[in-house]
Structures are given as C-alpha cells and as structure tokens.
Amino acid sequence: MAGPLTGVRVVEMVGIGPCPFAAMMLADMGAEVIRIDRKAGPGEDSPYPVLGTRHDVMARGRRSIALDLKKPAGRLAALGLIDRADVLLEGFRPGVMERLGLGPDVCLQRNPKLVYGRITGWGQDGPLAQAAGHDINYVALSGMLHAMGRAGSPPAPPLNLVGDFGGGGMMLAFGVVCAVLAARQSGQGQVVDAAMTDGAALLGAMTYGLRGFGAWSDKREANLLDGGAPFYDSYACRDGKFIAIGAIEPQFFARLLALTGTVDEAFTKRWNKAHWPELKARFAALFMTRTREEWCRLLEGTDVCFAPVLDMAEAPRHPHNAARKTFVEIDGVTQPAPAPRFSRTVPDQPTAPSSPGQDNEAILRDWGFTAESIETLRAGEVI
C-alpha cells in the first residue's frame, strides 16, 4: 500500500451515499479499509442495483466481509475487527448501531483510541434526527437550495453533490482524519458527528458572508455567482452544446470582449444589475453565432475564464483531464481518479470493488483471528 494514510485501519459499516464516499476517500489515500456487508448482500430488495457490482465506484479499493449481525457471534466478530481498527465509519440513523450492540460507548470502552465516525442527514440529535431524508432535504434546510436555479422556477436539485458528498462524505473524511491526529497525540479516541445539514451550511460560508454584507440577494438569478451576472453563466452555442464563461475580474472581461470582437458600449455598464438581463441577451446572441468547438478554438486556454460544458462521456477524453490523469479505468469502468495529488506519498491506483463477502476469511486471518475462530464463524453461518 502507498499513500499518506498508509497504516491507518478502518472498518466501514456498509451503507449508501456519504459513508462509502468517505471510506473511498480514505482508501484512495492508502488507508486499509474493510467493509462489513450484510451477509445476504446489499443489493437484495434494493433500489440501487449498482451496489455490489464493478460499477459501484465508491466501493473501490477495499475488501469485504459479510457478517450476520443478527447473531451474537456476528456482532462479536464485528467488535473483534473494531478492536483492531483506528476508525469505524457508519451512516445509519441514530440509535441503529446502539441497538446492534456496536454503539460508541461499547466500542470506545473496548478500544479507547478508536475514532467513531458517524454520518447522518440531520445529525445525531435535534428535532429531526430520527426523520428520513435525502440530499435535497438536507441542502434545503441549510438555506443553500433556495439559492440554486433560475428565477421564476423552483430551486434546482444540485444532483446529490452538495449534501451527500461535499457536505457529507468529505466532511466525515476530514473530521475522521482530524480525530485520528488528535488520538495519536492524546491516546484518546472520540465520536465524529457529521451531519449533511451542517456540512451543506458550511459549504455556504462565503455566500452567507456576502448576504450579511449586503452583496447577495435571496432572489435567484440575481447575484454574481448564481447565473444572474452576464459574465458568469453558461450559454448555448449554434450546435446545441454549451460553454461556461466566468470573466468576473476586469482584465478577464476585457479579454473576453477583445477576443470575441465585442465593442458594444452597453458592456461598460456590466456592474449595473439593471442592465444584466439586456447584457445576457446580447451574450446569448453572440455565443449562438458559433459552435462549441469554434469557441474552444478561439477562447480555450486564454485568460477569458472559459471552458466547454462537457458531458460525462466527453470529460475523460478532454486533453487537460487526460494529461493530468483525472480519470482512470478500473476493471473496464471509467471513473474519477483519487484526489488530491501528493508529491511524495503517492497513492496506488485503487483496486476494483469486492463483491459482498468476497474476502471473509482473508480479512479475519489478516486481522488476527485464529483458524479455529474462523472455522467456528463458518460453522455457525455467521460468515
């Protein structure tokens, strides 16, 4: 193994969304992460048939053990693994791990240095803690969903990037690494309570600051970064494809006008919001005069702050992404490469996802279980 987290041992209780994303991030950085799957397999009666397949990208880079946690021996086996871990990750509703006998009080008593990472939508406490929800709900409660989308339309769902992954999985991974550093200094572990509402709100720190300063309106498509500004938006081209313009600073905007041959005096009023609709219409007409490829030949690589809007088939083939190896292919599946990059502790390329229970005996053996105890678990149909 290679990477900055080599030597860190993680147990992941398999779930969906932010928890496996955080586990993937840790594994990408060299941590040894093992997944505790349900013995019956996570795809059974599930609306997510990708789980357990080679296309389950967020399961890459780690081995899987399937345990029957309904049996006392299964729970004891899980505790035996947790005893040997630096980190436990779980993403169930508050109280589920406690009812399994795997809550933080039990685990930290047995392993005082353990970092117990928990990710939920609403957090471990609060009036909504036990309510069901998904990414869109958590982002809505943070105040950030209201700011997304076009004027006169309902707020636009930001895929599940803001809640599940940016405000959820990444925050959990960051919190876990912070707690591991603290545990190595103090010898004491702790619980990391990552809530997607908290994380989505934190991602909006700058926007909340701008609003407090009086530089952000609660109206959609009326602000600098929400599609209101004519110089910060995406535009359609003659071929039906799109480009993205981000020419905020004066030197970048001047370069945009120069390269496109625009000499219209109306653009001298670009900071007057009353003129934004008119200027957007002028830009829309301008960018419809050429294809996306023609605009790329003219503007890409300049200080216009320009990029083509690529779909997910195009993005891996773009010369910049190809040069940086932003995408990798693992077992025939194209997917984003680990990030960020390191100059010395360079992580290995992740391995393909394991199917649930694929590595039962190897994990138990490698983590210190005796041959006799493994045979007992097999005979008892715990594994």
VMD Tcl script that draws the C-alpha trace (Angstrom):
set ca {
  {0.00 0.00 0.00}
  {1.04 3.59 -0.58}
  {-0.40 7.00 0.22}
  {-0.42 9.42 3.15}
  {-2.83 7.28 5.21}
  {-0.85 4.04 4.91}
  {-1.02 2.22 8.24}
  {-4.45 3.55 9.23}
  {-7.00 0.77 9.70}
  {-10.68 1.49 9.04}
  {-13.83 -0.58 9.47}
  {-16.75 0.58 7.32}
  {-20.30 -0.47 8.06}
  {-21.65 -0.67 4.51}
  {-24.41 1.80 3.64}
  {-25.19 4.14 0.78}
  {-24.15 7.65 -0.18}
  {-21.83 9.66 2.04}
  {-20.42 6.87 4.24}
  {-18.99 4.79 1.36}
  {-17.78 8.02 -0.27}
  {-15.80 8.91 2.87}
  {-14.48 5.35 3.06}
  {-13.45 5.54 -0.60}
  {-11.56 8.77 0.06}
  {-9.66 7.20 2.97}
  {-8.90 4.06 0.97}
  {-7.77 6.15 -2.00}
  {-5.21 7.74 0.31}
  {-3.78 4.40 1.39}
  {-5.80 3.51 4.48}
  {-6.66 -0.16 4.87}
  {-10.45 -0.14 4.82}
  {-12.53 -3.27 5.24}
  {-16.25 -3.29 4.59}
  {-18.71 -5.12 6.82}
  {-21.56 -6.08 4.48}
  {-24.84 -7.75 5.32}
  {-24.44 -11.48 4.84}
  {-27.43 -11.56 2.48}
  {-25.80 -8.95 0.19}
  {-26.57 -5.21 -0.05}
  {-28.34 -5.37 -3.43}
  {-31.19 -7.58 -2.18}
  {-34.55 -5.75 -2.35}
  {-32.64 -2.54 -3.01}
  {-33.47 0.32 -5.40}
  {-29.73 0.59 -6.06}
  {-28.80 -2.42 -8.24}
  {-25.31 -0.99 -8.87}
  {-24.29 -2.00 -5.33}
  {-22.00 -4.99 -5.21}
  {-21.02 -4.71 -8.88}
  {-17.84 -3.49 -10.57}
  {-19.68 -0.24 -11.33}
  {-20.05 0.52 -7.61}
  {-17.19 3.02 -7.86}
  {-17.49 4.18 -4.25}
  {-16.71 0.62 -3.10}
  {-13.32 0.56 -4.80}
  {-10.04 -0.08 -3.06}
  {-11.22 -2.20 -0.15}
  {-12.09 -5.74 0.82}
  {-15.46 -7.01 2.03}
  {-16.56 -9.34 4.79}
  {-20.22 -10.30 5.07}
  {-21.39 -10.90 8.64}
  {-24.76 -11.88 10.04}
  {-25.07 -9.17 12.67}
  {-28.37 -10.59 13.89}
  {-26.38 -13.36 15.53}
  {-24.38 -12.72 18.73}
  {-21.33 -14.35 17.16}
  {-21.60 -11.97 14.20}
  {-21.67 -8.94 16.46}
  {-18.71 -10.28 18.43}
  {-16.79 -10.77 15.18}
  {-17.55 -7.18 14.20}
  {-16.33 -6.00 17.61}
  {-13.18 -8.07 17.16}
  {-12.46 -6.17 13.94}
  {-13.33 -2.80 15.51}
  {-10.96 -3.59 18.40}
  {-8.10 -3.67 15.89}
  {-9.15 -0.54 13.95}
  {-8.20 3.11 14.17}
  {-11.52 4.24 12.68}
  {-15.10 3.00 12.45}
  {-17.43 4.54 9.87}
  {-21.21 4.19 9.93}
  {-24.07 6.01 8.22}
  {-27.23 4.61 9.81}
  {-29.99 6.51 11.59}
  {-29.16 7.49 15.17}
  {-29.59 4.53 17.52}
  {-29.20 1.72 14.97}
  {-25.61 0.90 15.95}
  {-26.54 1.09 19.63}
  {-29.35 -1.43 19.10}
  {-26.87 -3.75 17.40}
  {-24.61 -3.53 20.44}
  {-22.00 -1.68 18.37}
  {-22.56 1.86 19.64}
  {-19.75 4.24 20.57}
  {-19.92 3.55 24.32}
  {-19.28 -0.16 23.75}
  {-16.64 0.31 21.05}
  {-14.69 3.07 22.81}
  {-14.65 1.12 26.05}
  {-13.01 -1.77 24.23}
  {-10.80 0.41 22.01}
  {-10.17 3.79 23.70}
  {-8.18 5.17 20.74}
  {-10.98 4.49 18.26}
  {-12.32 7.31 16.08}
  {-16.02 6.59 15.70}
  {-17.20 8.40 12.55}
  {-20.95 8.86 12.11}
  {-22.69 10.45 9.13}
  {-26.40 11.27 9.01}
  {-28.57 13.81 7.26}
  {-29.83 15.74 10.27}
  {-27.17 14.85 12.86}
  {-27.20 12.64 15.93}
  {-29.54 14.99 17.83}
  {-32.11 17.69 17.19}
  {-35.86 17.58 16.44}
  {-35.38 15.96 13.02}
  {-32.68 13.45 13.99}
  {-34.94 10.41 13.55}
  {-36.71 11.56 10.37}
  {-36.00 10.07 6.97}
  {-34.48 12.31 4.34}
  {-32.25 12.59 1.31}
  {-29.66 15.01 0.00}
  {-32.20 17.50 -1.36}
  {-33.88 17.78 2.05}
  {-30.66 18.47 3.93}
  {-29.50 21.08 1.44}
  {-32.96 22.67 1.63}
  {-32.70 23.06 5.40}
  {-29.22 24.63 5.13}
  {-30.56 27.60 3.15}
  {-28.43 26.75 0.13}
  {-31.00 25.01 -2.08}
  {-33.08 28.20 -2.13}
  {-30.18 29.97 -3.86}
  {-29.87 27.49 -6.75}
  {-31.71 27.63 -10.04}
  {-33.25 30.10 -12.41}
  {-35.54 32.97 -11.49}
  {-39.21 32.09 -11.64}
  {-38.50 28.37 -11.32}
  {-38.30 26.08 -8.30}
  {-34.81 25.62 -6.86}
  {-32.76 23.19 -8.95}
  {-31.55 19.95 -7.31}
  {-27.72 20.07 -7.28}
  {-27.58 16.31 -8.04}
  {-26.51 14.87 -4.68}
  {-23.15 16.62 -4.71}
  {-23.78 19.25 -2.01}
  {-25.36 17.12 0.72}
  {-24.22 13.53 0.28}
  {-20.70 14.14 -0.93}
  {-19.47 17.73 -0.40}
  {-21.32 18.42 2.84}
  {-21.46 14.78 3.94}
  {-18.78 12.31 2.91}
  {-15.98 14.86 2.55}
  {-16.81 16.42 5.92}
  {-16.82 12.98 7.53}
  {-13.45 12.10 5.98}
  {-11.98 15.43 7.10}
  {-13.37 15.04 10.61}
  {-12.06 11.48 10.89}
  {-8.53 12.45 9.83}
  {-8.60 15.34 12.35}
  {-9.69 12.94 15.10}
  {-7.03 10.37 14.15}
  {-4.36 13.06 14.52}
  {-5.82 14.03 17.91}
  {-5.92 10.38 19.03}
  {-2.28 9.87 18.12}
  {-1.34 12.87 20.26}
  {-3.60 12.13 23.23}
  {-4.22 8.38 23.08}
  {-7.95 9.08 23.21}
  {-10.50 8.49 20.50}
  {-13.84 10.24 20.11}
  {-17.09 10.37 18.16}
  {-17.23 12.43 14.96}
  {-20.84 13.56 14.34}
  {-21.03 14.64 10.68}
  {-24.43 15.93 9.56}
  {-25.20 16.79 5.96}
  {-27.24 19.83 7.05}
  {-24.19 21.15 8.92}
  {-21.87 20.38 6.02}
  {-24.11 21.93 3.36}
  {-24.40 25.06 5.51}
  {-20.61 25.18 5.90}
  {-20.17 24.98 2.14}
  {-22.26 28.15 2.00}
  {-19.94 30.11 4.31}
  {-18.92 32.63 1.64}
  {-22.50 33.07 0.43}
  {-23.75 33.74 3.95}
  {-20.95 36.28 4.35}
  {-21.91 38.03 1.13}
  {-25.54 38.13 2.22}
  {-24.61 39.64 5.57}
  {-22.51 42.23 3.76}
  {-25.49 43.15 1.59}
  {-23.94 41.77 -1.59}
  {-26.26 38.78 -2.03}
  {-29.98 38.78 -2.66}
  {-32.35 35.97 -1.71}
  {-33.76 36.21 -5.25}
  {-32.44 33.53 -7.59}
  {-30.52 34.52 -10.72}
  {-29.90 37.98 -9.28}
  {-26.37 37.55 -7.94}
  {-22.79 37.31 -9.08}
  {-22.45 33.52 -8.96}
  {-25.99 32.20 -9.44}
  {-26.43 32.91 -13.16}
  {-27.56 36.48 -12.65}
  {-24.36 38.09 -13.91}
  {-24.00 38.01 -17.72}
  {-20.26 37.35 -17.41}
  {-20.69 34.29 -15.12}
  {-23.03 31.81 -16.74}
  {-23.35 29.06 -19.33}
  {-24.52 29.78 -22.86}
  {-25.86 27.74 -25.76}
  {-23.87 27.52 -28.99}
  {-25.00 27.12 -32.59}
  {-24.68 23.31 -32.42}
  {-26.82 22.99 -29.28}
  {-23.84 22.44 -27.00}
  {-22.83 24.79 -24.20}
  {-19.91 26.84 -22.92}
  {-19.20 28.30 -19.48}
  {-17.96 31.86 -19.00}
  {-16.53 33.17 -15.71}
  {-15.00 36.54 -16.67}
  {-15.55 38.32 -13.35}
  {-12.35 40.37 -12.97}
  {-11.94 43.39 -15.26}
  {-8.87 42.08 -17.07}
  {-10.61 38.79 -17.85}
  {-13.76 40.55 -19.04}
  {-11.72 42.87 -21.22}
  {-10.01 39.85 -22.77}
  {-13.39 38.26 -23.47}
  {-14.59 41.37 -25.28}
  {-11.35 41.66 -27.24}
  {-11.22 38.07 -28.42}
  {-14.90 38.00 -29.40}
  {-14.58 41.35 -31.17}
  {-17.26 42.91 -28.97}
  {-17.17 46.72 -28.94}
  {-20.70 47.36 -27.72}
  {-20.75 50.29 -25.27}
  {-23.52 48.57 -23.32}
  {-20.91 46.28 -21.73}
  {-19.32 49.23 -19.91}
  {-22.35 49.01 -17.59}
  {-21.73 45.41 -16.62}
  {-21.81 46.03 -12.87}
  {-25.20 47.72 -13.04}
  {-27.63 44.90 -12.26}
  {-30.44 46.72 -14.02}
  {-28.58 46.06 -17.28}
  {-27.83 42.39 -16.64}
  {-30.86 40.94 -18.49}
  {-30.03 43.03 -21.58}
  {-26.34 42.07 -21.48}
  {-27.18 38.38 -21.04}
  {-29.39 38.54 -24.10}
  {-26.55 40.12 -26.08}
  {-24.12 37.44 -24.95}
  {-26.65 34.72 -25.73}
  {-26.98 36.02 -29.26}
  {-23.20 36.29 -29.63}
  {-22.45 32.75 -28.49}
  {-25.13 31.33 -30.81}
  {-23.09 32.51 -33.79}
  {-20.52 29.71 -33.50}
  {-20.34 26.05 -32.47}
  {-18.85 24.99 -29.18}
  {-15.75 23.70 -30.95}
  {-15.28 27.03 -32.72}
  {-15.49 28.87 -29.39}
  {-12.98 26.42 -27.91}
  {-10.51 27.16 -30.69}
  {-10.85 30.88 -30.01}
  {-11.14 31.05 -26.22}
  {-9.88 27.88 -24.53}
  {-6.57 28.35 -22.73}
  {-6.86 32.14 -22.66}
  {-7.50 34.42 -19.69}
  {-11.18 34.73 -20.60}
  {-12.06 32.16 -17.89}
  {-13.68 29.82 -20.37}
  {-14.47 26.12 -20.59}
  {-16.67 23.92 -22.73}
  {-19.54 22.29 -20.85}
  {-18.67 18.61 -21.27}
  {-20.88 15.64 -20.63}
  {-19.60 12.63 -18.70}
  {-18.60 10.82 -21.86}
  {-16.57 13.78 -23.09}
  {-14.87 14.83 -19.85}
  {-12.41 11.90 -19.56}
  {-11.27 12.48 -23.15}
  {-10.50 16.19 -22.77}
  {-6.76 16.82 -23.29}
  {-6.33 18.55 -19.92}
  {-8.05 15.77 -17.99}
  {-6.13 13.17 -19.99}
  {-2.78 14.87 -19.29}
  {-3.47 15.04 -15.54}
  {-4.99 11.54 -15.46}
  {-8.07 13.00 -13.80}
  {-9.94 9.84 -14.75}
  {-8.80 6.21 -14.54}
  {-10.21 2.96 -15.82}
  {-10.60 0.14 -13.29}
  {-11.98 -3.21 -14.42}
  {-13.36 -1.56 -17.53}
  {-15.15 1.23 -15.63}
  {-14.07 4.84 -16.26}
  {-14.15 6.82 -13.02}
  {-12.56 9.83 -11.28}
  {-9.02 9.23 -10.00}
  {-8.09 9.75 -6.34}
  {-7.59 13.39 -5.39}
  {-5.76 15.49 -4.31}
  {-2.23 14.77 -5.56}
  {0.83 14.23 -3.36}
  {4.48 14.80 -4.27}
  {5.91 12.07 -2.01}
  {3.28 9.71 -0.62}
  {1.64 8.91 -3.94}
  {-1.31 6.53 -3.53}
  {-1.59 3.39 -5.63}
  {-4.38 3.15 -8.18}
  {-7.47 1.77 -6.43}
  {-8.49 -1.82 -6.97}
  {-11.89 -2.85 -8.29}
  {-14.74 -3.23 -5.79}
  {-15.05 -6.54 -3.96}
  {-18.37 -8.30 -4.03}
  {-20.06 -8.60 -0.62}
  {-18.31 -11.25 1.47}
  {-15.63 -11.90 -1.14}
  {-12.77 -11.60 1.36}
  {-14.27 -13.14 4.51}
  {-11.51 -15.48 5.59}
  {-8.62 -13.35 4.31}
  {-9.78 -10.34 6.34}
  {-10.29 -12.34 9.52}
  {-6.91 -14.02 9.13}
  {-5.09 -10.78 8.37}
  {-6.73 -9.00 11.30}
  {-5.63 -11.59 13.83}
  {-8.46 -14.12 14.08}
  {-7.33 -17.70 14.65}
  {-8.08 -20.53 12.26}
  {-10.30 -22.09 14.94}
  {-12.36 -18.93 15.44}
  {-12.79 -18.54 11.66}
  {-14.00 -22.13 11.39}
  {-16.45 -21.51 14.24}
  {-17.87 -18.48 12.44}
  {-18.24 -20.51 9.25}
  {-19.89 -23.41 11.02}
  {-22.30 -21.06 12.74}
  {-23.19 -19.47 9.35}
  {-22.06 -16.08 10.61}
  {-19.88 -15.69 7.50}
}
mol new
graphics top color blue
foreach p $ca { graphics top sphere $p radius 0.5 }
foreach p [lrange $ca 0 end-1] q [lrange $ca 1 end] { graphics top cylinder $p $q radius 0.2 }
display resetview
